[in-house]
Every structure is written in structure tokens, then in C-alpha cells.
Amino acid sequence: MKTTPCVSIVLVCYNYAHLLPRALEGIASQTFRDFEIVFVNNGSTDNSLQVFEEFIAKHSDIAYQICDIKTNIGVAHGDNTGAYAAQGEYLLFHDADDWMDSDTLQKLTDAAHSCNADRVISAFKDVDDNGNILQVQLLASDPIYWFYGMQQANLFKRSIYIHAITTWYIPTPLREIVSYINIFGRLLDILLVIFLIYV
């Protein structure tokens, strides 16, 4: 009997109880059902954890884990905590103010399994609180941004992700800075290429 889910949805939440129900209902609506939710309560001081527990009580068919971080030290720490706890073959990082169309997981996993992909990258939409589309975030033409761009609507093979954060560990405060400064990320890539060529 299979016990390992195909996808672990890592949902990191910090004081987003007011938006969390919409995110969770989007997950519950997925036509692809082979997933678990890894809920990371990232030091929230509101009732985010209670909202998640009430949701799970109504959706007993959904596998889940809870990681309760007492002090928020950044979203990267929350993501990595969830990744370490996850059991799925793939990871999907999901912010508490995101929501998915019902066929999102199906499309992503179909793409992943079609070529045993290590990562699946897709476009996503920026919307306002009423669901009005503000802009569509298309796949960047420059591959450098595939590594330092947004994580939304991406699948990552968990084994590779865990290997990367274990092998190339950067202390959490520095990871937070890197995630917001793409120029620095690009410089790191250039230095890495130089290192690999000449060392």
C-alpha cells in the first residue's frame, strides 16, 4: 500500500488567518488528490493554527502535518522546516495568501511525470483581494531567474531540494537577504561558474 504522497504542499503562514481559508479551500478543490499539506505556523500571533485545525476537521480525507515554529525568523526558515518534514516526492511551496485553480496540481504533476522532471516551473497570476487579475507572471526568458525567481506554482523534487539546502547551506538571515536581491543571486552564480571552471 502506497503511503508516500506524490506532492507535499508546504504552506507557510505568518499572521494570515484572515486569508488562510481561501488558500485552504483552493487546495481542497484539487482534482489531483495524491498530496499532503505540511502546514508551517511560522510564529503567528493570530489564530492561524486554529483556522488550519478547523479546516482539517472538515476535510478528514486530506493528509497533513503541522510544524509549529514558536518564533518567526523568516520565510526561508519556514519553507525549509516544511521541506524537511515533508514526505512527498515533490514539494510545492504555497503562501497563505495564494490560491490554486482546481486543476493546478494535475497539470504540474502531469508535466513532472512526463519526463521525470526535477523541477516544474509555470506562470501564475497576481490578483487583488477580489480576484481581479493585476498581471500574469510569465516564465522568465532568462534562465538565471528560474533559480532565483518566485517559487509559486513550481514543483521541486524533494530529494534534490533537501540535498541543495543541506549541501549549500546559507544562514537564515543571509538567505532572507538573497531572496530579495536578485543582483546578489546573479553574482553568486557568476562566482560559482568561475569557481567550477578554474578550481
C-alpha positions as CSV (number, residue, x, y, z in Angstrom):
1,M,0.0,0.0,0.0
2,K,1.4,3.4,-1.0
3,T,1.9,5.8,1.9
4,T,4.2,8.4,0.4
5,P,2.3,11.2,-1.3
6,C,3.2,12.4,-4.7
7,V,3.2,16.1,-3.6
8,S,3.8,17.8,-0.3
9,I,2.2,21.3,-0.2
10,V,4.3,23.3,2.1
11,L,2.0,26.1,3.4
12,V,3.9,28.6,5.5
13,C,1.7,31.1,7.4
14,Y,2.6,34.1,9.5
15,N,-0.5,36.0,10.7
16,Y,-2.6,35.4,7.7
17,A,-5.6,33.8,9.4
18,H,-7.9,36.2,7.5
19,L,-6.8,34.9,4.1
20,L,-5.9,31.3,5.0
21,P,-9.5,29.8,4.4
22,R,-9.3,30.9,0.8
23,A,-5.9,29.2,0.3
24,L,-7.0,26.0,2.0
25,E,-10.3,25.8,0.0
26,G,-8.2,26.1,-3.2
27,I,-6.1,23.2,-2.0
28,A,-9.2,21.1,-1.0
29,S,-10.7,21.7,-4.5
30,Q,-7.8,20.0,-6.4
31,T,-8.8,17.3,-8.8
32,F,-5.4,15.6,-8.2
33,R,-5.7,14.1,-4.7
34,D,-2.3,12.4,-4.0
35,F,-1.0,15.1,-1.8
36,E,-0.4,16.1,1.8
37,I,-0.4,19.5,3.4
38,V,2.6,20.5,5.6
39,F,1.3,23.5,7.5
40,V,4.0,25.6,8.9
41,N,2.7,28.0,11.6
42,N,5.6,30.4,11.3
43,G,5.5,32.1,14.7
44,S,2.0,33.5,14.1
45,T,0.4,35.5,16.9
46,D,-3.1,35.4,15.4
47,N,-5.4,32.3,15.2
48,S,-3.8,30.9,12.0
49,L,-3.2,27.5,13.6
50,Q,-6.8,27.3,14.8
51,V,-8.0,28.1,11.3
52,F,-6.0,25.3,9.9
53,E,-7.1,22.8,12.6
54,E,-10.8,23.7,11.9
55,F,-10.2,23.2,8.2
56,I,-8.7,19.7,8.7
57,A,-11.6,18.7,11.0
58,K,-13.9,19.2,8.0
59,H,-11.5,17.5,5.5
60,S,-10.6,14.2,7.1
61,D,-9.6,12.8,3.7
62,I,-6.6,15.2,3.4
63,A,-3.3,14.0,4.9
64,Y,-1.4,16.7,6.8
65,Q,1.4,17.6,9.2
66,I,1.8,20.6,11.4
67,C,5.1,22.3,12.1
68,D,4.6,24.9,14.9
69,I,7.5,27.4,14.9
70,K,7.4,29.5,18.0
71,T,9.5,32.4,16.8
72,N,9.4,33.8,13.3
73,I,12.9,34.1,11.9
74,G,11.9,34.4,8.2
75,V,10.0,32.7,5.4
76,A,13.1,30.7,4.2
77,H,13.3,29.1,7.6
78,G,9.6,28.2,7.4
79,D,10.0,26.8,3.9
80,N,12.9,24.7,4.9
81,T,11.3,23.4,8.1
82,G,8.3,22.3,6.0
83,A,10.6,20.7,3.4
84,Y,12.4,18.7,6.0
85,A,9.1,17.4,7.4
86,A,7.5,16.7,4.0
87,Q,7.1,13.1,2.8
88,G,6.2,13.7,-0.8
89,E,8.2,13.0,-3.9
90,Y,7.7,16.7,-4.9
91,L,7.4,19.9,-3.0
92,L,5.0,22.8,-3.8
93,F,5.5,25.9,-1.7
94,H,2.2,27.7,-1.1
95,D,1.9,31.1,0.6
96,A,-1.1,31.7,2.8
97,D,-2.3,34.4,0.5
98,D,-2.1,32.2,-2.6
99,W,-4.8,30.0,-4.0
100,M,-4.9,27.5,-6.8
101,D,-7.3,26.7,-9.6
102,S,-8.7,23.2,-9.2
103,D,-6.6,21.7,-11.9
104,T,-3.2,23.2,-10.8
105,L,-1.7,20.1,-9.2
106,Q,-2.9,17.9,-12.0
107,K,-1.2,20.0,-14.6
108,L,2.0,20.3,-12.7
109,T,2.3,16.6,-11.8
110,D,1.4,15.6,-15.4
111,A,4.3,17.7,-16.6
112,A,6.7,16.4,-13.9
113,H,5.9,12.7,-14.6
114,S,6.1,13.2,-18.4
115,C,9.9,13.5,-18.2
116,N,10.7,12.7,-14.5
117,A,11.4,16.4,-14.0
118,D,13.5,17.7,-11.1
119,R,11.5,20.9,-11.2
120,V,8.4,22.2,-13.0
121,I,8.1,25.9,-13.5
122,S,4.9,27.6,-14.5
123,A,3.3,31.0,-14.9
124,F,1.0,32.5,-12.2
125,K,-1.3,35.4,-11.8
126,D,-1.1,38.4,-9.4
127,V,-4.6,39.3,-8.3
128,D,-6.2,41.7,-5.8
129,D,-8.4,40.7,-2.9
130,N,-11.4,40.4,-5.1
131,G,-9.7,38.0,-7.5
132,N,-9.2,40.6,-10.3
133,I,-6.1,39.9,-12.3
134,L,-3.4,42.5,-11.9
135,Q,-0.8,40.9,-14.1
136,V,0.3,37.5,-15.3
137,Q,3.8,36.4,-14.2
138,L,5.1,34.5,-17.2
139,L,8.2,32.3,-17.2
140,A,11.2,34.5,-17.4
141,S,13.1,34.3,-20.7
142,D,16.5,34.5,-18.8
143,P,17.1,31.1,-17.2
144,I,19.0,32.7,-14.3
145,Y,15.7,33.8,-12.9
146,W,14.4,30.2,-12.9
147,F,16.7,29.7,-9.9
148,Y,16.3,33.0,-8.0
149,G,12.7,33.9,-9.1
150,M,9.4,33.2,-7.4
151,Q,8.6,29.7,-6.1
152,Q,4.8,30.0,-6.7
153,A,3.3,27.4,-9.0
154,N,6.6,25.4,-9.0
155,L,7.2,21.7,-8.2
156,F,10.6,20.7,-6.8
157,K,11.7,17.2,-6.4
158,R,12.1,16.9,-2.7
159,S,15.3,14.8,-2.6
160,I,17.1,17.4,-4.7
161,Y,15.8,20.3,-2.8
162,I,16.8,18.8,0.5
163,H,20.3,18.0,-0.9
164,A,20.6,21.6,-2.0
165,I,19.7,23.2,1.3
166,T,21.9,20.7,3.2
167,T,24.9,21.0,0.9
168,W,24.8,24.7,0.1
169,Y,23.6,25.9,3.5
170,I,23.4,29.7,3.9
171,P,22.5,31.0,7.4
172,T,18.9,32.1,7.6
173,P,19.4,35.9,7.8
174,L,21.6,35.8,4.7
175,R,19.0,33.6,2.8
176,E,16.4,36.3,3.5
177,I,18.6,39.0,2.0
178,V,19.4,36.9,-1.0
179,S,15.8,36.1,-1.7
180,Y,15.1,39.9,-2.1
181,I,18.2,40.9,-4.0
182,N,18.4,39.2,-7.4
183,I,21.6,41.0,-8.3
184,F,23.4,39.3,-5.5
185,G,21.9,36.0,-6.6
186,R,23.2,36.6,-10.1
187,L,26.7,37.4,-8.8
188,L,26.7,34.2,-6.8
189,D,26.0,32.3,-9.9
190,I,28.8,34.0,-11.8
191,L,31.3,33.3,-9.0
192,L,30.2,29.7,-8.8
193,V,30.8,29.3,-12.6
194,I,34.2,30.9,-12.3
195,F,35.0,28.6,-9.3
196,L,33.9,25.5,-11.2
197,I,36.0,26.4,-14.3
198,Y,39.2,27.3,-12.5
199,V,39.3,25.1,-9.5
